[in-house]
Amino acid sequence: MSSKVFQLLKPGVPKPVLIVLGATLWGFAAYRILKMGFIFIERHALHHMVNYLIGIAGFVPFFLLVFRKVSLRYITRIKNLPQRRPCMFAFFDLRGYMMMSFMITMGIMISHWKVIPELYKGTFFISLGLSLLASSVFYIIEGAQFLLQTKKEKHTHPTNPETLKPFYH
């Protein structure tokens, strides 16, 4: 009985919606971080464009070496979830929520204690924010591809797990 009640109350969503929720979360985080980066650079930099260029240059390896791999891991996990309508909070696993909580806590503590000069934080936030934004776009592209793939798959062979692999490796 309680299992049926739990299933009725669980906020289950289709997997493409789960991918969109993940993209929205990454996009919101990107907005917040970029906004802080712009504020710090505008207030504390002597040569704004130099700091923006350094932030953009830092974005490329940061995204390719860290965020792209993390995004790909979560997108692949979402696509391969056994439930047809997983819980809407399943776009991260427990490890992902713990990592996100740790990163937010460290960000707040570093800002509160003023350990890093705000000029450097601004440049770093530009790199971090652009990486988060690119991850959000990556989620959207993968989600659209997954949606097209599942529609196409319904017409050909509906249970082939090989077709659930990500498009960008």
N, C-alpha and C positions, 0 to 999 in steps of 0.2 A: 504494500500500500504506500509506504513512504517513498519508495522508488518512483512510483507513478506521480506522486505529488511533486517530488523533486524535478522530474522531467517536465512537468507542466509549468513550474516556476522558473526553470532555467532559461535565461535569456539567450536562446539558441539562434544563430544566424547562419545563412549559407556561407560557404568558404570564401567566395569572392567579396562578400560584405566584410568578412573578417580581415581580408587583405586591405580593403579600403579603410577600415578602422585603424589598422596599423599605419597606413600611409598618413592618415589624418593626425595620429599621435606624433609621428616623426615630423610632419609638416608644422604642427603647432610648436613643438620643441625648437625647430629651426627658426621660426618666427621670433620666439622669445630670445633665443641666444643671439641671433643676428641683430636684433634690436639693441641688446646690451652692448654688443661689439661696436655698432655704429656710435652709440652714445659715448662709450669709453674713448674711442679714437677721436671723435669730434671734440671732446673736452680736453684731451691730454696730449694729442699728437701735434708735433710741429709741422710735419709733412704728411698730411692725411693720405695722399695717394700712395706714398711709399708703404704705409702700414696696410692699406687695403690690398696692395699688390702682394705683400708678404703673406697676408691672410689668404689670398686666392691661391698663391703658390703652395701654401701649406695644405690647402683643401685637397689637391690632387692626390698626394700620397696618403693622406688621412682617409679619404674615401676609398681609394683602391685597395689599401692594405688592411683597413679595419672595417669600415661601415659597409662596404659592398659585401664582404664575406659574412658579416653578421646578418645583414638583410637577406642574403641568399639562404642562409641557414634557417631563418624564421619563415620565410616564404615557402621553402621546401617542406618544413614541418607542417605548416598550415595546409598545404596541398595534400599531404599524406595523412592527415588526421583521420582516424577511422570513422568518426561520427559524420553523418550527413549535415547536421546543423550543430556545430560545436558551440560552446559557450562564447559569448561575445568578448570575454576577457582572455580568450585563449590565443590572442595574437602574439603574446609572449608566454614562455614557460616560466616555471618558478625561478629558475636561474636568471632569466631575463629581467623579471621583476626585481630580484635581489640586486642585480647589477645596476639597474636604473635607479633604485633607491639609494644605493651606495654613491653613484655618480652625483645625484641631486644633493645628497647630504654633504659630500665633499665640496661641491660647488658653493653651497651656502656657507660652509665653515671657512673656506678660503676667502670668500668675499667678506665675511664678517671679521675675520682676523687680519685682513688686508696684507696677506703674506706676499702676494704678487702685485707689482705695480699695475695700475689700471690700464696703462698704455699697452702693456704686454698681454693683459687679459683681453683687451679689445681685439688685438690682432689674432690671438688664439680663438676668441669667440667667432671671428669671421670664418676661420678655417673650420671650426666645429659646426657652426650654423650652416655653412654651405654643404658640408658633408651630410648633415641631417636632412637638408633640403633635397640633395641628390638621392638620398636613401628613400625619401618619400616619393620622388618621381620614379625611382626604381620599383617600388612597391606598386605604383599605379600601372606601370608598363607590364609588370609580371601579372598583376591582377587582371588586366584586360586580356592578355595572352591566355591566361588560365580560363577565363570566361569563354573566350572563343574556342579554346581547345575542348572544354567540357561540352559545349553545344555541339561541336563537330563530332566528338566522341560518342554522344548519345545516338547519333545516326549511324555510326560504323561499328565500333566494338566498345561497349560501355564499361568493361572492367579490366582494361589493360593498364597495369601500374607503370609501365615504361613511359607512358605519355604524360605522367604527372611530374616529370623532371623539369627543373627550371630551364629557361631558354638561354640565359646568359651565364656562362661558366667562367 
